[in-house]
Amino acid sequence: MAFSNNQHSRLGGFIGKQTLLTSRNLFIASIFLLMSGILLLSWIIYAFYNSIQTNTLGGGIGIFFSVIFIFALIMTIVAISNIMNAITRIRNQMRHPGIESLSRLGVSLQSLVNSIEEEIENAIYRKKNIIVTKTWLIFPTLFGINIFHSSEVVWVYPKKLTTFVLILPTSIDYSMIIRIGQLFKNKQKLGDSDKSTKLKISRNEFEVKCKKQDTEEILSCVAQMNSPILLGYSYEYEKLWKKNPLGFYFAIKESKTEKTISGISGE
């Protein structure tokens, strides 16, 4: 799969189809939002004009019209902005946020996309809302695609949610929780005594809906990824992830045998 970095770059394979599909979804949704905003603005102007004609424009009515007008105007502006973004992404798929975000890895986007496509073809696990390969964890969504390197996947565990009506369970939903940790360097201000860079971590969480039988399979597949990942939930893990996420990250990623985090202390 080859592509250029020109104004009309096109991607092939799964990523190309997903970026094109989500850009079109954004375009269609934004068109509906724009139409709604225009209709709402038209109604406000008409109602405002009638209120002036009938001399019923009081203080409360005026405030109401103002709030609705501002809301409709924001809707319209957001819709136009999204339409422009969607057109840009359709013309040049390399401008898709899911692709641009890969620049954080400091590698050529072209080589990264090619590598990801090759691994997707031989994915360990592949469903509509999650793809697991040896190196990548991918979450396709309605309006985008989230791609994470195995080194950024820190903690994965299943979640069970039981819904009750009065005291009777009515439904049970299953999902996988994926905790992501992305390292970055925070430069110190010139006035600080320490001019060196300090390592930081950005935390994210994704919930992937799945069937009960899929939870164990996903855990098994995630365990085959190229970087150590903590599997299974513990309240102690939760406290450590919140208290000292950087220490938590290195305890997992530097583990050579067991995925354990015992002995992590606070900062």
C-alpha positions as CSV (number, residue, x, y, z in Angstrom):
1,M,0.0,0.0,0.0
2,A,1.5,3.3,-1.0
3,F,0.5,6.9,-0.7
4,S,2.0,10.3,-0.9
5,N,1.8,13.2,1.5
6,N,0.1,15.6,-1.0
7,Q,-3.1,17.4,-0.7
8,H,-5.1,14.5,-2.0
9,S,-3.5,11.6,-0.1
10,R,-5.5,8.4,-0.2
11,L,-5.1,5.4,2.1
12,G,-6.0,1.8,1.3
13,G,-6.7,-1.2,3.5
14,F,-8.7,-1.2,6.7
15,I,-7.4,2.2,8.0
16,G,-8.2,3.9,4.7
17,K,-11.7,2.6,4.7
18,Q,-12.2,3.5,8.3
19,T,-10.9,7.1,8.0
20,L,-13.0,7.6,4.9
21,L,-16.1,6.2,6.4
22,T,-15.8,8.2,9.7
23,S,-15.1,11.4,7.7
24,R,-18.3,10.8,5.7
25,N,-20.2,10.1,8.9
26,L,-19.0,13.4,10.3
27,F,-20.0,15.2,7.1
28,I,-23.5,13.7,7.1
29,A,-24.1,14.4,10.8
30,S,-22.8,17.9,10.4
31,I,-25.2,18.6,7.5
32,F,-28.1,17.6,9.8
33,L,-26.8,19.7,12.6
34,L,-26.4,22.7,10.1
35,M,-30.0,22.3,8.9
36,S,-31.3,22.1,12.5
37,G,-29.3,25.2,13.4
38,I,-30.6,27.1,10.4
39,L,-34.2,26.1,11.1
40,L,-33.9,27.1,14.7
41,L,-32.4,30.4,13.8
42,S,-35.2,31.0,11.3
43,W,-37.9,30.2,13.9
44,I,-36.3,32.5,16.4
45,I,-36.1,35.4,14.0
46,Y,-39.8,34.8,13.0
47,A,-40.9,34.5,16.6
48,F,-38.9,37.5,17.6
49,Y,-40.4,39.6,14.8
50,N,-44.0,38.6,15.7
51,S,-43.3,39.4,19.4
52,I,-42.2,42.9,18.4
53,Q,-45.3,43.3,16.1
54,T,-47.7,42.2,18.8
55,N,-45.8,44.2,21.5
56,T,-45.4,41.1,23.6
57,L,-41.6,41.1,23.8
58,G,-41.1,41.3,27.6
59,G,-37.9,41.0,29.6
60,G,-38.3,37.2,30.1
61,I,-39.2,36.6,26.5
62,G,-36.2,38.7,25.3
63,I,-33.8,36.7,27.5
64,F,-35.3,33.4,26.3
65,F,-34.9,34.4,22.6
66,S,-31.3,35.5,23.3
67,V,-30.3,32.2,24.8
68,I,-32.0,30.2,22.1
69,F,-30.4,32.4,19.4
70,I,-26.9,32.0,20.9
71,F,-27.4,28.2,21.1
72,A,-28.6,28.0,17.5
73,L,-25.7,30.2,16.3
74,I,-23.2,27.9,18.1
75,M,-24.8,24.9,16.5
76,T,-24.5,26.4,13.1
77,I,-20.9,27.5,13.6
78,V,-19.9,24.0,14.9
79,A,-21.7,22.3,12.0
80,I,-19.9,24.5,9.4
81,S,-16.5,23.9,11.1
82,N,-17.1,20.1,11.2
83,I,-18.2,20.1,7.5
84,M,-15.0,21.8,6.5
85,N,-12.9,19.4,8.6
86,A,-14.8,16.4,7.1
87,I,-14.1,17.7,3.5
88,T,-10.4,18.2,4.4
89,R,-10.2,14.6,5.8
90,I,-11.9,13.1,2.8
91,R,-9.6,14.9,0.3
92,N,-6.5,14.1,2.4
93,Q,-6.9,11.1,4.7
94,M,-3.6,11.8,6.3
95,R,-5.3,14.8,8.0
96,H,-7.6,12.4,9.9
97,P,-7.1,12.9,13.7
98,G,-6.6,9.2,14.2
99,I,-3.7,9.2,11.7
100,E,-2.2,12.6,12.8
101,S,-2.2,11.4,16.4
102,L,0.4,8.7,15.5
103,S,3.0,11.4,15.1
104,R,3.4,11.2,18.9
105,L,5.4,8.0,18.2
106,G,8.1,10.0,16.4
107,V,8.1,7.7,13.3
108,S,7.1,8.4,9.7
109,L,3.3,8.2,9.4
110,Q,3.6,6.4,6.1
111,S,5.7,3.6,7.6
112,L,3.5,3.4,10.7
113,V,0.3,3.0,8.6
114,N,1.9,0.4,6.4
115,S,3.1,-1.6,9.4
116,I,-0.4,-1.4,11.1
117,E,-2.1,-2.5,8.0
118,E,0.1,-5.5,7.7
119,E,-0.6,-6.5,11.3
120,I,-4.3,-6.0,10.9
121,E,-4.3,-8.6,8.2
122,N,-3.0,-11.1,10.7
123,A,-4.7,-9.8,13.8
124,I,-4.8,-11.9,16.9
125,Y,-8.4,-10.8,17.6
126,R,-10.7,-8.8,15.4
127,K,-14.3,-7.6,16.0
128,K,-16.2,-4.5,14.8
129,N,-15.2,-2.4,17.8
130,I,-11.7,-3.8,18.7
131,I,-8.7,-5.2,16.9
132,V,-5.7,-6.7,18.7
133,T,-2.4,-7.4,17.0
134,K,1.0,-8.1,18.4
135,T,1.9,-4.5,18.4
136,W,-1.3,-2.4,18.1
137,L,-4.6,-2.1,19.9
138,I,-7.2,-0.4,17.6
139,F,-10.7,0.9,18.5
140,P,-12.8,1.9,15.4
141,T,-15.7,4.3,16.3
142,L,-18.5,6.0,14.5
143,F,-16.5,9.2,13.9
144,G,-12.9,8.1,14.2
145,I,-10.3,5.5,15.0
146,N,-8.1,5.2,18.0
147,I,-4.7,3.4,17.5
148,F,-2.4,2.6,20.4
149,H,1.0,1.0,20.5
150,S,1.4,-2.0,22.8
151,S,3.8,0.1,25.0
152,E,0.9,2.5,25.7
153,V,-1.5,-0.3,26.8
154,V,-1.1,-0.6,30.6
155,W,-4.0,-2.4,32.1
156,V,-7.0,-4.4,30.7
157,Y,-9.8,-6.1,32.7
158,P,-13.4,-7.2,32.2
159,K,-16.4,-5.4,33.6
160,K,-19.8,-6.8,34.4
161,L,-22.8,-4.5,34.9
162,T,-26.0,-5.9,36.3
163,T,-29.2,-3.8,36.0
164,F,-31.8,-4.2,38.6
165,V,-35.5,-3.3,38.7
166,L,-36.5,-3.1,42.3
167,I,-34.6,-6.2,43.6
168,L,-34.7,-8.3,40.4
169,P,-31.8,-8.4,37.9
170,T,-33.2,-7.6,34.5
171,S,-30.0,-7.5,32.3
172,I,-26.3,-8.2,32.5
173,D,-23.9,-6.3,30.2
174,Y,-20.2,-7.1,29.7
175,S,-17.3,-5.0,28.5
176,M,-13.6,-4.6,28.5
177,I,-11.9,-1.7,30.2
178,I,-8.6,-0.6,28.6
179,R,-6.3,1.8,30.5
180,I,-3.9,3.7,28.3
181,G,-0.7,5.5,29.5
182,Q,1.2,7.7,27.1
183,L,4.6,9.1,28.2
184,F,5.8,12.6,27.3
185,K,8.4,15.0,28.5
186,N,7.4,18.3,30.2
187,K,10.0,21.1,29.7
188,Q,10.7,23.2,32.7
189,K,10.2,27.0,32.6
190,L,13.3,29.1,32.1
191,G,12.9,30.5,35.6
192,D,13.0,27.1,37.3
193,S,16.1,25.9,38.9
194,D,15.9,22.6,37.1
195,K,16.1,23.2,33.4
196,S,16.0,19.5,32.4
197,T,12.9,17.7,31.1
198,K,10.6,15.8,33.4
199,L,8.8,12.6,32.3
200,K,5.0,12.7,32.6
201,I,2.2,10.4,31.7
202,S,-1.2,11.0,30.1
203,R,-4.0,8.6,31.1
204,N,-7.0,7.5,29.1
205,E,-9.6,4.9,29.5
206,F,-11.7,3.0,26.9
207,E,-14.7,0.7,27.4
208,V,-15.4,-1.8,24.7
209,K,-18.8,-3.5,24.8
210,C,-18.6,-7.3,24.2
211,K,-20.3,-10.6,25.0
212,K,-19.4,-12.6,28.1
213,Q,-17.6,-15.3,26.0
214,D,-15.5,-12.6,24.4
215,T,-14.0,-11.2,27.6
216,E,-11.7,-14.2,28.2
217,E,-10.7,-14.3,24.6
218,I,-9.8,-10.6,24.5
219,L,-7.7,-11.0,27.7
220,S,-5.9,-14.0,26.2
221,C,-5.1,-12.1,23.0
222,V,-4.0,-9.0,24.8
223,A,-1.6,-11.2,26.8
224,Q,0.1,-12.1,23.5
225,M,1.0,-8.5,22.7
226,N,4.7,-7.5,22.5
227,S,4.7,-5.3,25.7
228,P,3.8,-6.5,29.3
229,I,0.2,-5.6,30.2
230,L,-1.6,-6.0,33.5
231,L,-4.6,-8.2,33.3
232,G,-7.5,-8.4,35.8
233,Y,-9.1,-5.9,38.2
234,S,-8.1,-5.1,41.8
235,Y,-9.1,-2.2,44.0
236,E,-5.5,-1.8,45.0
237,Y,-4.4,-1.5,41.4
238,E,-7.1,1.2,41.0
239,K,-5.7,3.2,43.9
240,L,-2.1,2.9,42.7
241,W,-3.1,4.0,39.1
242,K,-4.7,7.1,40.6
243,K,-2.0,7.8,43.2
244,N,1.2,7.1,41.2
245,P,0.4,6.4,37.5
246,L,4.0,6.9,36.3
247,G,5.3,4.4,38.9
248,F,2.4,2.0,38.0
249,Y,3.3,2.3,34.3
250,F,7.0,1.4,34.8
251,A,6.2,-1.4,37.2
252,I,4.1,-3.0,34.5
253,K,6.3,-2.3,31.5
254,E,9.6,-3.3,33.2
255,S,8.2,-6.5,34.5
256,K,10.0,-9.4,32.8
257,T,8.0,-12.4,34.0
258,E,4.9,-11.7,36.1
259,K,2.7,-8.8,35.5
260,T,2.8,-7.6,39.1
261,I,2.9,-4.2,40.7
262,S,3.6,-5.0,44.3
263,G,5.9,-2.6,46.0
264,I,4.9,0.6,44.2
265,S,5.1,3.6,46.5
266,G,3.6,7.0,46.1
267,E,5.5,9.9,44.7
